[in-house]
Amino acid sequence: MRMRHPVSAALLFLFLVSGAVCLDVGIASGTFGESQAAPAQSVVALPNKDGSLKFAVLGDFGTGDRTQYELADQMTKLRQRFKFELVVLVGDNLYGSERPQDFEKKFELPYKPLLDAGVKFYASLGNHDAREQRYYKLFNMDGKLYYTFNPKPNVRFFVLESTYPEPEQIQWVEKELKASTNDWKIVYFHHPLYSSGDRHGSDLRLREVLEPLFVKYNVSVVLNGHDHFYERVKPQKGITYFVVGSGGQLRKGNIDRGTGITANGFDTDLAFMAVEIAGDEMYFNTISRVGQTIDSGVITRRKATP
């Protein structure tokens, strides 16, 4: 069939092309990524400063599905401009069987470009994870169920095992928090103290035990998973909580906004966090499977009071 209005068709094509929305991930020195829609608010850029601590946060990821690989590709694209040096894993690292070929399919292959670039992954264990994962070399747990590490002199991470929080572990974390003189104290583990998840929600028993320690010993940020979405919780007693259980599994529409604790949430696609600590400020961008920055902001560290 011969087109009767070629000029009109050309104009329509140009309109569609020019109307496409390109969403930039907020990095001060460069951008990448596309999305189908722009965010409702402007993106706070990651400073991308020399010498700052740059890391990513990922949870509930080890499915081996195509969507997990697609989110992993976004992490690789990000690192081309934002050289994060480590990834903290907030649990449920592998779903289903845990044979050597499963570690390959569900971890080593999707994150191969990052592993080849020297990025280190520091795992915590979730309720779907065998405790033997602590011996897996690429999870950098050194055979420990809970541990601490400080990638920069002013930052220390405290990694807990929240499925079986035995008294010995609680005593250990209090001792470690008390002894730490680092400016930034960041704790991560699987089960969230605060979550608006319809499926799981806040772990009140765990909160009763851990929150007083976090408040007393000046923890600034807590990172969790378990609920399969992304949520930034409104600060609780001065502490900012994130749920990042959106690395491979997803429960669409699972955020219950009626809890009143959600500062921002995303339960329609997979997402991971990119974080940069520079001085007393922690910048974050949360990036979806299609490259959209769905949340961003700046957190000022808590300072000890006399």
C-alpha positions as CSV (number, residue, x, y, z in Angstrom):
1,M,0.0,0.0,0.0
2,R,1.4,3.4,-0.9
3,M,1.6,6.0,1.9
4,R,-0.5,9.0,1.1
5,H,1.0,11.4,3.6
6,P,4.8,10.8,3.8
7,V,5.5,14.3,5.2
8,S,3.1,13.8,8.1
9,A,4.6,10.4,8.8
10,A,8.1,11.9,9.0
11,L,6.9,14.6,11.3
12,L,5.3,12.0,13.6
13,F,8.6,10.0,13.6
14,L,10.6,13.1,14.6
15,F,8.1,14.0,17.3
16,L,8.3,10.5,18.8
17,V,12.1,10.5,18.8
18,S,12.5,14.0,20.2
19,G,9.9,13.1,22.9
20,A,11.8,10.1,24.2
21,V,12.9,10.6,27.8
22,C,16.5,9.9,28.8
23,L,17.1,9.5,32.5
24,D,20.6,10.1,33.7
25,V,21.9,8.4,36.8
26,G,23.1,11.1,39.2
27,I,26.8,11.1,38.9
28,A,28.5,14.5,39.0
29,S,31.2,13.6,36.5
30,G,29.0,11.7,33.9
31,T,25.8,10.0,33.1
32,F,24.4,6.8,31.7
33,G,21.2,4.9,31.3
34,E,17.7,5.3,29.9
35,S,14.3,4.8,31.3
36,Q,10.7,5.1,30.1
37,A,9.9,7.9,32.5
38,A,11.6,10.6,34.5
39,P,11.6,10.6,38.3
40,A,9.1,12.8,40.1
41,Q,11.9,14.7,41.8
42,S,15.4,15.8,40.7
43,V,18.2,13.3,41.3
44,V,20.8,14.1,43.9
45,A,24.2,13.5,42.2
46,L,26.8,11.2,43.5
47,P,29.9,13.5,44.0
48,N,32.3,10.8,42.6
49,K,35.2,12.3,44.6
50,D,38.7,10.9,44.7
51,G,39.4,9.1,47.9
52,S,35.7,8.7,49.0
53,L,34.2,5.3,49.9
54,K,32.1,4.1,47.0
55,F,30.0,0.9,47.4
56,A,26.8,-0.8,46.2
57,V,24.1,-2.5,48.2
58,L,22.3,-5.7,46.9
59,G,19.9,-8.2,48.5
60,D,17.7,-11.2,47.8
61,F,19.3,-11.6,44.4
62,G,20.5,-15.1,43.7
63,T,17.8,-16.5,41.3
64,G,19.7,-17.0,38.1
65,D,16.9,-15.4,36.2
66,R,17.2,-13.1,33.3
67,T,16.1,-10.1,35.3
68,Q,18.9,-10.7,37.9
69,Y,21.4,-10.6,35.0
70,E,19.8,-7.4,33.7
71,L,20.2,-5.6,37.1
72,A,23.7,-6.9,37.3
73,D,24.4,-5.3,33.9
74,Q,23.2,-1.9,35.3
75,M,25.7,-2.4,38.1
76,T,28.5,-3.0,35.6
77,K,27.4,0.1,33.6
78,L,27.5,2.2,36.7
79,R,31.0,1.2,37.6
80,Q,32.3,2.4,34.3
81,R,31.8,5.9,35.7
82,F,31.5,5.4,39.4
83,K,34.3,3.1,40.6
84,F,32.7,1.5,43.6
85,E,35.1,-0.9,45.3
86,L,32.8,-3.2,47.2
87,V,29.2,-4.6,47.3
88,V,27.5,-5.3,50.6
89,L,25.0,-8.2,50.4
90,V,22.1,-8.1,52.8
91,G,21.2,-11.8,52.5
92,D,19.3,-14.4,50.5
93,N,22.3,-14.7,48.2
94,L,21.2,-17.9,46.5
95,Y,17.7,-19.3,46.1
96,G,17.1,-23.0,45.7
97,S,20.0,-25.5,45.4
98,E,23.6,-24.4,46.3
99,R,25.7,-26.7,44.2
100,P,29.0,-25.4,42.6
101,Q,27.1,-24.8,39.4
102,D,24.5,-22.8,41.3
103,F,27.1,-20.5,42.7
104,E,28.4,-20.0,39.2
105,K,24.9,-19.3,37.6
106,K,23.5,-17.3,40.4
107,F,26.5,-15.3,41.4
108,E,29.8,-15.7,39.5
109,L,28.4,-15.2,36.0
110,P,26.0,-12.3,36.5
111,Y,28.7,-10.3,38.5
112,K,31.7,-11.5,36.5
113,P,32.7,-8.1,35.1
114,L,32.7,-6.7,38.7
115,L,34.6,-9.6,40.1
116,D,37.1,-9.4,37.3
117,A,37.6,-5.7,38.1
118,G,38.5,-6.5,41.7
119,V,35.2,-5.5,43.3
120,K,34.8,-7.4,46.6
121,F,31.4,-8.7,47.8
122,Y,30.9,-8.9,51.6
123,A,27.9,-11.1,52.4
124,S,25.5,-11.5,55.2
125,L,23.3,-14.6,55.4
126,G,19.5,-14.7,54.9
127,N,17.0,-17.3,55.8
128,H,17.3,-18.9,52.4
129,D,21.1,-19.3,52.7
130,A,23.0,-22.3,54.0
131,R,25.3,-21.4,56.8
132,E,28.1,-23.0,54.8
133,Q,28.1,-20.0,52.5
134,R,30.4,-18.4,55.1
135,Y,33.2,-20.5,53.7
136,Y,32.6,-19.4,50.1
137,K,35.7,-17.4,49.2
138,L,34.0,-14.8,47.1
139,F,31.6,-13.8,49.9
140,N,34.6,-12.6,52.0
141,M,33.1,-13.9,55.3
142,D,36.3,-15.8,56.4
143,G,34.2,-18.6,57.9
144,K,32.3,-16.2,60.2
145,L,28.6,-15.8,60.6
146,Y,29.0,-12.3,61.8
147,Y,32.0,-10.0,61.4
148,T,33.2,-6.4,61.0
149,F,35.4,-4.6,58.5
150,N,36.5,-1.1,57.8
151,P,37.4,-0.3,54.1
152,K,38.3,3.3,55.0
153,P,39.6,4.7,58.4
154,N,36.4,6.6,59.0
155,V,33.9,3.9,58.1
156,R,33.2,0.5,59.8
157,F,30.6,-2.1,58.7
158,F,29.1,-4.5,61.2
159,V,27.6,-7.6,59.5
160,L,25.1,-9.7,61.5
161,E,23.4,-13.1,61.1
162,S,19.7,-12.3,61.9
163,T,18.0,-15.7,61.3
164,Y,19.4,-17.1,64.5
165,P,20.4,-14.1,66.6
166,E,22.0,-16.0,69.5
167,P,22.9,-14.2,72.7
168,E,26.6,-14.5,72.0
169,Q,26.2,-12.5,68.8
170,I,24.3,-9.7,70.6
171,Q,27.1,-9.5,73.2
172,W,29.6,-9.5,70.4
173,V,28.0,-6.6,68.4
174,E,27.6,-4.5,71.5
175,K,31.3,-5.0,72.3
176,E,32.3,-4.1,68.8
177,L,30.0,-1.1,68.5
178,K,31.3,0.2,71.9
179,A,34.9,-0.2,70.9
180,S,34.6,1.4,67.5
181,T,35.8,5.0,67.2
182,N,34.9,5.3,63.4
183,D,32.9,8.2,62.3
184,W,30.5,6.1,60.3
185,K,29.0,3.0,61.8
186,I,26.9,1.1,59.3
187,V,25.1,-2.2,60.2
188,Y,23.7,-4.7,57.7
189,F,21.8,-8.0,58.0
190,H,18.8,-9.7,56.4
191,H,15.7,-9.2,58.5
192,P,14.6,-5.5,58.8
193,L,13.8,-3.8,62.0
194,Y,11.6,-1.4,60.0
195,S,9.7,-2.4,56.9
196,S,6.4,-1.7,55.3
197,G,6.2,-5.1,53.6
198,D,2.9,-6.8,53.5
199,R,4.6,-10.2,53.3
200,H,7.0,-9.8,56.2
201,G,7.2,-6.2,57.6
202,S,9.1,-5.1,60.7
203,D,10.8,-7.7,62.9
204,L,9.7,-6.4,66.2
205,R,11.5,-9.0,68.4
206,L,14.8,-8.2,66.6
207,R,14.1,-4.5,66.9
208,E,13.6,-4.8,70.7
209,V,17.1,-6.3,71.1
210,L,19.1,-4.4,68.5
211,E,17.7,-0.9,68.2
212,P,18.8,0.2,71.7
213,L,22.4,-0.7,70.8
214,F,22.2,1.1,67.5
215,V,21.0,4.2,69.2
216,K,23.4,4.0,72.2
217,Y,26.5,3.5,70.1
218,N,25.8,6.0,67.4
219,V,24.9,3.9,64.3
220,S,24.0,6.1,61.4
221,V,22.6,3.7,58.8
222,V,21.1,0.2,58.8
223,L,20.8,-1.9,55.6
224,N,18.4,-4.9,55.3
225,G,16.6,-7.1,52.8
226,H,14.0,-9.9,53.2
227,D,11.1,-7.9,51.8
228,H,11.4,-8.0,48.1
229,F,11.3,-4.4,47.2
230,Y,13.2,-1.2,47.9
231,E,12.2,1.1,50.8
232,R,13.8,4.0,52.5
233,V,12.3,4.4,55.9
234,K,11.8,7.7,57.6
235,P,14.6,8.2,60.2
236,Q,13.8,6.3,63.4
237,K,15.5,7.7,66.5
238,G,18.0,9.4,64.3
239,I,18.9,6.3,62.3
240,T,18.2,5.8,58.6
241,Y,17.0,2.3,57.6
242,F,16.9,0.9,54.1
243,V,15.3,-2.3,52.8
244,V,17.1,-3.4,49.6
245,G,15.6,-6.9,49.0
246,S,15.1,-6.1,45.3
247,G,18.2,-7.6,43.6
248,G,16.6,-10.7,42.0
249,Q,13.3,-11.4,43.7
250,L,10.3,-9.0,43.5
251,R,6.9,-8.7,45.2
252,K,5.1,-6.2,43.1
253,G,2.8,-3.8,45.0
254,N,3.9,-5.2,48.4
255,I,4.7,-1.9,50.1
256,D,2.0,-1.0,52.6
257,R,2.0,2.8,52.6
258,G,-0.4,2.8,55.5
259,T,2.4,2.1,57.9
260,G,3.4,5.8,57.7
261,I,7.1,5.0,57.9
262,T,7.9,5.0,54.2
263,A,10.1,8.0,53.0
264,N,10.3,6.5,49.6
265,G,9.6,3.1,48.1
266,F,9.8,1.1,44.9
267,D,8.0,-2.2,44.4
268,T,7.5,-2.4,40.6
269,D,11.0,-3.6,39.5
270,L,14.4,-4.8,40.7
271,A,16.8,-2.2,42.1
272,F,20.2,-1.8,43.8
273,M,21.8,1.1,45.7
274,A,24.9,3.0,44.8
275,V,26.5,4.8,47.8
276,E,29.3,7.3,48.4
277,I,30.6,8.5,51.8
278,A,32.5,11.7,51.7
279,G,33.3,13.3,55.0
280,D,30.2,13.5,57.2
281,E,27.8,12.9,54.3
282,M,26.5,9.8,52.6
283,Y,25.1,10.2,49.1
284,F,22.9,7.5,47.6
285,N,21.3,6.7,44.3
286,T,18.9,3.7,44.0
287,I,18.9,2.4,40.4
288,S,16.3,0.1,38.8
289,R,16.8,-2.8,36.3
290,V,16.1,-0.4,33.4
291,G,18.6,2.3,34.6
292,Q,16.2,4.6,36.3
293,T,17.2,6.4,39.4
294,I,14.2,5.9,41.6
295,D,15.5,7.4,44.8
296,S,18.4,9.6,45.9
297,G,19.5,11.8,48.7
298,V,22.1,12.7,51.3
299,I,22.4,11.5,54.9
300,T,24.5,13.3,57.5
301,R,26.2,11.0,60.0
302,R,25.0,10.9,63.6
303,K,27.4,12.5,65.9
304,A,28.1,11.2,69.4
305,T,26.4,13.3,72.2
306,P,28.1,13.7,75.6
